[in-house]
Amino acid sequence: MNYERIELERDGPVARVWLNRPEVRNAFDGLMVTELRKCLFELKDDDEVRVIVLGGRGVAFCAGADLQWMKAMASAGHDENLREAQALADLFFTVYESPKPIVCRVHGAALGGGAGLVAASDIPVASFGTQFGFTEVRLGILPAVISPYVLRKIGESAARELFLTGERFEAVKAQEIGLVRAAVPIEDLDGAVYGRVQELLKSGPKAMAEAKALIREVAFQRVEDLQRYTVEAIAEIRVSPEGQEGMRAFLEKRKPGWAL
């Protein structure tokens, strides 16, 4: 499929999805939201793809919402704003629940919805100096649809500071509060992303998908309510073809069939 707002590159088991509006620092508009969600939705069912890398062309990862799009929403009615907000919410959920791990390559800026993409991804890596911010309150609005993913990453305490002030912060602080997993010099960014991808390719594809589902299920429930779920989850994966291959490979001191 030909896209106007994003770009898809395939490299064996790795799919690289690029936000491709460099002239506006990859700011969201309705078409970008639609294309990105469609692309990620299709990749999750592509058996040849095992890892997704999400990045941005040009000088920034994503500067948030496009000004013209924001202007249109400001003059739109309640129902139209509901539709647009639902489309954004669907996009972030598609990133979050993707069975394929998503490594986020972040540089330049990740503001508003751009920071939401970072929060919804699995392993975000950022370059030093990248500007982050949940700046919505400075416009008199809210970081509403990204809040479930951001709070899971940074917790309530950091969110109270950053959601309420709307202040910008750099990659080192983003790492300190858990929004990104690593902050590196810009010249090392691609190498850091490559390293995370290579580690992910050592893992069983089904096991990674099930591990993501496990995290979503377990993270915010009481331990005593989870025993049956976790017992069934490990029993099922152990007897699956992938689980059997992984354990045989370990015992036979060889790489499993999926490892490159």
Backbone torsions as a table, in degrees:
resi	resn	phi	psi	omega
1	MET	NA	139.2	176.0
2	ASN	-88.7	130.0	-179.3
3	TYR	-110.6	150.2	176.3
4	GLU	-96.0	-31.9	-171.5
5	ARG	-110.3	-14.5	179.2
6	ILE	-132.4	170.8	178.5
7	GLU	-136.4	136.1	179.5
8	LEU	-115.9	125.4	175.2
9	GLU	-119.3	139.0	177.6
10	ARG	-115.1	135.0	177.7
11	ASP	-138.4	83.0	-176.7
12	GLY	61.6	-123.3	-177.6
13	PRO	-80.7	2.1	-176.9
14	VAL	-110.2	128.0	173.2
15	ALA	-109.0	126.5	177.2
16	ARG	-106.8	119.6	-179.2
17	VAL	-110.1	120.8	-176.6
18	TRP	-110.9	127.9	164.9
19	LEU	-67.5	128.9	-166.8
20	ASN	-130.8	58.8	170.1
21	ARG	-128.8	61.4	-173.3
22	PRO	-61.2	-24.3	-178.1
23	GLU	-68.1	-19.6	176.6
24	VAL	-123.8	29.2	179.7
25	ARG	52.9	39.8	175.4
26	ASN	58.2	35.3	177.3
27	ALA	-66.1	144.9	178.4
28	PHE	-68.2	141.5	156.9
29	ASP	-137.2	179.7	-175.0
30	GLY	-58.6	-39.2	-178.5
31	LEU	-68.6	-40.6	178.2
32	MET	-62.2	-43.2	179.2
33	VAL	-58.5	-45.8	-178.8
34	THR	-64.2	-46.7	-177.3
35	GLU	-66.5	-41.9	-177.7
36	LEU	-65.9	-43.4	179.3
37	ARG	-64.6	-42.9	179.8
38	LYS	-61.2	-44.3	-179.4
39	CYS	-61.8	-48.8	-178.7
40	LEU	-66.5	-35.5	179.6
41	PHE	-64.8	-39.3	179.8
42	GLU	-73.2	-36.0	-179.4
43	LEU	-65.6	-29.9	-176.7
44	LYS	-66.1	-22.3	179.1
45	ASP	-102.1	7.3	179.8
46	ASP	-91.1	108.0	-175.4
47	ASP	-66.7	-18.4	178.8
48	GLU	-78.6	-19.0	-177.9
49	VAL	-96.6	128.2	-179.9
50	ARG	-116.0	-24.2	179.9
51	VAL	-140.3	141.2	177.0
52	ILE	-116.5	132.5	173.7
53	VAL	-110.6	126.1	-179.6
54	LEU	-111.7	122.3	-179.0
55	GLY	-141.6	-177.1	-179.1
56	GLY	-130.6	137.9	176.2
57	ARG	-76.4	153.6	175.0
58	GLY	84.7	-148.6	-169.3
59	VAL	-88.7	-7.2	-175.6
60	ALA	-147.6	152.5	175.7
61	PHE	-68.0	-60.8	178.5
62	CYS	-164.9	122.0	-175.9
63	ALA	-88.9	13.0	178.9
64	GLY	97.4	-144.4	-175.7
65	ALA	-84.1	140.8	175.6
66	ASP	-63.3	136.3	-176.2
67	LEU	-61.4	-39.6	179.5
68	GLN	-67.7	-36.0	177.3
69	TRP	-66.3	-42.9	177.7
70	MET	-62.0	-40.3	179.5
71	LYS	-62.4	-41.8	179.6
72	ALA	-64.8	-41.1	-180.0
73	MET	-67.7	-34.4	-179.9
74	ALA	-64.2	-29.0	-178.8
75	SER	-99.8	-0.9	-179.5
76	ALA	-85.9	163.7	178.7
77	GLY	-81.5	178.6	-176.9
78	HIS	-61.1	-44.6	-176.6
79	ASP	-64.2	-41.5	178.8
80	GLU	-67.2	-38.8	176.0
81	ASN	-63.8	-36.6	175.4
82	LEU	-61.0	-44.7	-179.6
83	ARG	-62.7	-44.9	-179.4
84	GLU	-66.7	-40.7	178.1
85	ALA	-64.1	-38.4	178.6
86	GLN	-65.8	-38.3	177.5
87	ALA	-61.8	-42.8	176.8
88	LEU	-64.3	-45.0	179.1
89	ALA	-59.6	-40.5	178.2
90	ASP	-63.4	-37.8	178.3
91	LEU	-63.2	-50.8	-177.7
92	PHE	-62.6	-37.2	178.1
93	PHE	-67.6	-36.3	177.6
94	THR	-62.0	-41.0	175.8
95	VAL	-63.8	-48.0	-173.9
96	TYR	-63.9	-42.8	-172.6
97	GLU	-97.4	7.2	178.0
98	SER	-54.6	129.4	177.2
99	PRO	-70.5	-16.7	175.7
100	LYS	-92.1	131.9	178.3
101	PRO	-61.6	140.1	-179.8
102	ILE	-115.3	116.6	174.7
103	VAL	-95.1	126.2	-177.0
104	CYS	-101.5	123.2	178.6
105	ARG	-98.3	107.2	-168.0
106	VAL	-115.4	129.1	178.2
107	HIS	-149.4	159.0	173.3
108	GLY	75.3	-74.8	-179.1
109	ALA	-157.3	144.0	172.6
110	ALA	-140.9	91.7	-172.3
111	LEU	-115.3	147.1	176.7
112	GLY	54.0	-119.9	179.2
113	GLY	-61.4	-27.9	174.9
114	GLY	-63.6	-41.9	174.6
115	ALA	-66.2	-30.9	175.8
116	GLY	-64.2	-40.3	175.5
117	LEU	-60.8	-42.0	178.0
118	VAL	-59.2	-46.6	-176.9
119	ALA	-65.8	-35.2	-177.5
120	ALA	-78.8	-18.0	-178.8
121	SER	-78.0	171.2	-175.9
122	ASP	-86.6	-50.4	-174.9
123	ILE	-132.6	89.4	177.1
124	PRO	-84.4	135.8	176.0
125	VAL	-125.2	130.2	-174.6
126	ALA	-124.1	153.7	174.6
127	SER	-88.4	148.9	176.1
128	PHE	-53.0	142.1	177.4
129	GLY	88.1	-10.5	177.0
130	THR	-59.6	133.2	180.0
131	GLN	-93.3	123.5	175.0
132	PHE	-111.8	157.1	175.2
133	GLY	-178.9	140.9	170.6
134	PHE	-104.9	79.4	-164.8
135	THR	-90.5	5.8	-172.5
136	GLU	-57.5	-39.3	-176.1
137	VAL	-63.2	-24.7	178.3
138	ARG	-72.9	-13.2	174.3
139	LEU	-103.0	3.8	-179.2
140	GLY	79.4	18.1	178.4
141	ILE	-124.8	-167.7	-172.0
142	LEU	-128.0	149.2	170.5
143	PRO	-82.9	56.1	-165.6
144	ALA	-69.9	-57.2	-171.2
145	VAL	-72.3	-18.7	176.9
146	ILE	-90.0	-11.5	-171.2
147	SER	-60.7	-37.4	179.5
148	PRO	-59.7	-36.2	-176.3
149	TYR	-80.8	-38.8	179.2
150	VAL	-65.2	-45.0	-178.9
151	LEU	-63.5	-34.6	176.7
152	ARG	-66.3	-29.8	-179.6
153	LYS	-83.9	-46.0	-168.8
154	ILE	-110.4	-12.5	178.3
155	GLY	82.9	169.4	-174.1
156	GLU	-68.4	-39.9	-173.9
157	SER	-62.1	-50.9	179.4
158	ALA	-65.3	-36.6	179.5
159	ALA	-64.1	-37.0	179.0
160	ARG	-61.2	-39.1	177.8
161	GLU	-70.7	-51.0	-168.6
162	LEU	-80.7	-33.5	176.1
163	PHE	-70.0	-36.0	-173.8
164	LEU	-83.3	-33.4	178.8
165	THR	-86.7	-29.9	-175.1
166	GLY	69.0	11.8	-175.8
167	GLU	-72.6	153.7	176.7
168	ARG	-86.5	153.3	177.6
169	PHE	-147.4	159.9	-173.3
170	GLU	-98.9	177.5	-170.5
171	ALA	-61.3	-35.1	-178.9
172	VAL	-63.3	-43.3	176.5
173	LYS	-67.0	-38.0	178.0
174	ALA	-58.7	-37.6	176.6
175	GLN	-70.0	-41.1	-178.4
176	GLU	-60.3	-37.1	-177.7
177	ILE	-92.1	-1.6	175.0
178	GLY	93.0	5.8	179.1
179	LEU	-69.9	-37.6	174.2
180	VAL	-121.6	158.5	-177.7
181	ARG	-88.9	-24.5	-179.5
182	ALA	-153.0	147.8	173.0
183	ALA	-125.6	127.2	-172.5
184	VAL	-138.1	162.2	172.8
185	PRO	-59.1	149.0	-176.0
186	ILE	-57.2	-34.6	-179.3
187	GLU	-70.7	-15.2	179.3
188	ASP	-102.6	1.4	-173.0
189	LEU	-63.2	-48.5	-178.8
190	ASP	-63.9	-37.1	177.6
191	GLY	-64.9	-39.7	178.8
192	ALA	-66.1	-41.4	177.1
193	VAL	-63.8	-44.1	179.2
194	TYR	-59.3	-41.5	179.7
195	GLY	-62.2	-41.7	178.3
196	ARG	-65.3	-41.1	179.7
197	VAL	-61.7	-44.6	-178.8
198	GLN	-63.3	-37.6	176.9
199	GLU	-65.5	-40.0	179.7
200	LEU	-65.9	-33.9	-179.0
201	LEU	-70.8	-9.4	174.5
202	LYS	-82.3	-12.5	-175.0
203	SER	-95.7	151.4	177.9
204	GLY	-65.8	131.4	-178.5
205	PRO	-57.6	-46.9	179.4
206	LYS	-66.6	-39.9	-179.8
207	ALA	-62.3	-39.6	178.4
208	MET	-64.3	-43.2	178.8
209	ALA	-61.9	-42.6	-180.0
210	GLU	-69.8	-33.4	177.4
211	ALA	-65.2	-39.7	176.9
212	LYS	-63.9	-42.1	177.5
213	ALA	-63.6	-38.6	178.1
214	LEU	-60.5	-45.0	180.0
215	ILE	-61.5	-46.0	-179.3
216	ARG	-61.6	-37.4	-176.7
217	GLU	-76.0	-37.9	-168.9
218	VAL	-90.4	-30.2	-163.9
219	ALA	-54.0	-38.3	-171.1
220	PHE	-123.9	30.2	175.7
221	GLN	-116.0	160.9	177.4
222	ARG	-69.7	142.1	-178.7
223	VAL	-55.6	-43.9	-176.1
224	GLU	-66.3	-18.6	179.0
225	ASP	-89.2	-3.9	-170.3
226	LEU	-108.7	-6.9	-171.9
227	GLN	-59.8	-47.1	-177.3
228	ARG	-63.4	-42.1	179.5
229	TYR	-60.3	-47.6	-176.2
230	THR	-70.1	-35.9	177.3
231	VAL	-62.6	-45.1	179.8
232	GLU	-67.8	-36.2	-178.8
233	ALA	-63.5	-45.7	-177.9
234	ILE	-71.4	-37.1	179.3
235	ALA	-62.9	-42.2	-177.7
236	GLU	-66.9	-42.8	-177.4
237	ILE	-72.1	-30.5	179.5
238	ARG	-64.8	-34.7	-177.2
239	VAL	-93.4	-1.2	178.1
240	SER	-73.3	159.1	177.9
241	PRO	-55.1	-41.2	-179.2
242	GLU	-67.7	-42.7	178.0
243	GLY	-62.4	-41.4	178.5
244	GLN	-63.5	-43.6	179.0
245	GLU	-63.6	-43.5	-179.6
246	GLY	-61.7	-43.8	-179.5
247	MET	-70.1	-38.0	176.4
248	ARG	-62.4	-43.6	-179.4
249	ALA	-61.7	-40.7	178.3
250	PHE	-62.3	-46.7	-178.5
251	LEU	-67.9	-30.8	-179.4
252	GLU	-91.2	3.2	176.9
253	LYS	56.3	50.0	177.3
254	ARG	-137.8	169.1	175.7
255	LYS	-76.7	144.4	173.3
256	PRO	-68.1	163.9	-174.2
257	GLY	-61.7	-24.8	-177.9
258	TRP	-84.9	-17.1	-174.9
259	ALA	-72.4	134.3	-179.0
260	LEU	-91.9	NA	NA
